Amino acid sequence: MSTTTATETRQRQKLEAGRDYYTDPATGFMVFTAHYLTERGYCCGSGCRHCPYGDKTAAGPGT
């Protein structure tokens, strides 16, 4: 029996360029969009450029 949460299901789906992320032309890094980060559902505490959760330093889901 599977106990996959909605967040886990979303994370496993294929990311869509332009909607979920873009490539920073200056660094070549993949940058998550606010859309993706909101859909993910929590602040990871990594200082994401477009974090919709403000200046949190959470360690993951539920924190």
C-alpha positions in Angstrom: 0.0 0.0 0.0 1.4 3.4 -1.0 1.5 6.4 1.4 2.7 8.9 -1.2 1.8 12.5 -0.2 0.6 15.1 -2.6 4.0 16.9 -2.2 5.9 13.7 -3.1 3.7 13.2 -6.1 4.3 16.7 -7.4 8.1 16.4 -6.9 8.1 13.2 -9.0 6.4 14.9 -11.9 8.5 16.2 -14.8 9.6 19.8 -14.3 8.5 22.1 -17.1 11.0 24.7 -18.3 9.6 28.3 -18.0 7.0 27.3 -15.5 8.8 25.4 -12.8 12.4 26.6 -13.5 14.6 28.6 -15.8 18.4 28.6 -16.4 20.2 31.7 -15.2 22.1 32.9 -18.2 24.9 34.4 -16.0 25.6 31.2 -14.0 24.0 28.4 -15.9 22.3 27.3 -12.7 18.7 26.0 -12.7 16.5 28.4 -10.7 13.1 27.3 -9.4 10.2 29.7 -9.9 7.8 30.9 -7.2 5.2 28.8 -9.0 7.2 25.6 -8.4 8.2 26.5 -4.9 4.6 27.3 -3.9 3.4 24.0 -5.4 6.2 22.1 -3.5 4.5 23.4 -0.3 7.3 24.2 2.1 10.5 26.2 2.5 13.6 24.1 2.2 15.9 26.7 3.9 18.3 26.9 0.9 17.7 30.6 0.2 15.9 30.1 -3.1 15.9 33.2 -5.2 12.1 33.2 -5.6 11.0 31.6 -2.3 7.4 32.6 -1.6 7.8 31.7 2.1 9.9 34.7 3.1 13.2 34.6 5.1 12.7 31.1 6.7 15.4 28.6 7.5 13.2 25.6 7.6 14.7 22.2 7.2 11.9 20.6 5.1 8.3 19.6 5.1 6.4 20.2 8.3 8.9 22.5 9.8 
